[in-house]
Amino acid sequence: MSMRVDAAYRSLNKYGEELCGDKVRISRTENSTIAVLADGLGSGVKANILSTLTSSILSSMLEEGAAMEEAVETVAKTLPVCSVRHLAYSTFSVAQVFDSGEVSLVEFDNPPCILIRNGRQVDLEYCSEVKECAGKCVTESHFSVEPGDVLALVSDGVIYAGVGQALNFGWNYDNVSAWLAKTTLNEKSAPRLAVSLSQAVNELYLGKPGDDSTALVLRITPRCAVSLLSGPPADKKDDGKMVHDYMTAAGTHIVCGGTSANMVARILHRRVETSIQYENPDIPPTGKIEGIDLVTEGVLTLSKTVEIIKKYLSRETDAFYFHMLDELNGASQIAKILLENCTDFNVFIGRAINPAHQNPGLPADLSIKINLMEKLCGLMERLGKKVKKHYY
């Protein structure tokens, strides 16, 4: 079975710092997901630069097909050592999860990876080996994962949460692992787990984190494809082809836009039913077409969806994340599907120009809806999703 990774992370800045000294990079290759968590020495601007450099080198080399050992050796040789503390300027954890379920994990001075399976922690010591790489000791692990497994990479700010505040000695690794094992029984998606863990850490710090604290959660799942159609083709003769391609694509099906919904219904010989019940007056009601999972209005709903996902990425929504995604409006429903139940995002974009969507300040061939779709695809790529665009 081909597997995918549902990845999400949350970072808390050290209290008083504008920049986080931890950096996460999530990317995809043709057959794997690469997740890197780097923790720069200290905090603030210097730590941010060092962790950004570390994560960029590792992810870029692995994306280009370099072997894990080569990428780690390059970072180990590149990063200097602090002359005062004799510590590397950045620690890191890098996991490459292949679609086959095989995992290559390398850790350098970060807390060990936590693997949760069926609500229990799995010991990784049996598959781990300490090696010397460019004069630095790294832990290398190779193991297999199954659908439903959760991998968590955390910076040391997480395991020391609450030191001298809510707890005498911090949360510690065992307590974090036990919390995660218990929480995975109720929270299934990576974003919900990452947000919940970050909120727990922030509470232990009494809202004033004593260190940069990052939780990177990877949930192993069967492929969860989402196909979204928006806008009819530039040439009406292509209506049938566009709908055929869309309907034969795997996974959850979403249609955005009244014209798009009418086209799909006409080609499929089905009816469009519009709901008259909706919670948010700023977002138009949803509709129904037999065989389609979600039918929404176009520009207003897509614009709100983009706004929700942007807020999620900028951490503006953490305090009310669950409430926001569980609202019964089209934008929240799309955002919830894309954030929590999507590994592969297929978009079917029609190039027909809708005069109602034109901005006089933009070129005549650039519609607002197409611009919104491009923004949405860009956000999905930032989330580590595999995106395929089809234009008509």
Secondary structure, DSSP 8 states (H G I E B T S, - for coil): --EEEEEEEEEE--TT-SS-SEEEEEEE-SSEEEEEEEEESSSHHHHHHHHHHHHHHHHHHHHTT--HHHHHHHHHHHS-B-TTT--BSEEEEEEEEETTSEEEEEEESS---EEEETTEEE--GGGEEEEEETTEEEEEEEEE--TT-EEEEE-HHHHTTTBTTTBSS-S-HHHHHHHHHHHTTT--SHHHHHHHHHHHHHHHTTTS-SS-EEEEEEEEEE--EEEEEES--SSGGGHHHHHHHHHHS-SEEEEESHHHHHHHHHHHT---EE----S-TTS---EE-TT-SEEE-SHHHHHHHHHHHHHHHTTTTGGGHHHHHTSSSHHHHHHHHHHHS-SEEEEEE-----GGG--TTS-TT--HHHHHHHHHHHHHHHTT-EEEEEE-
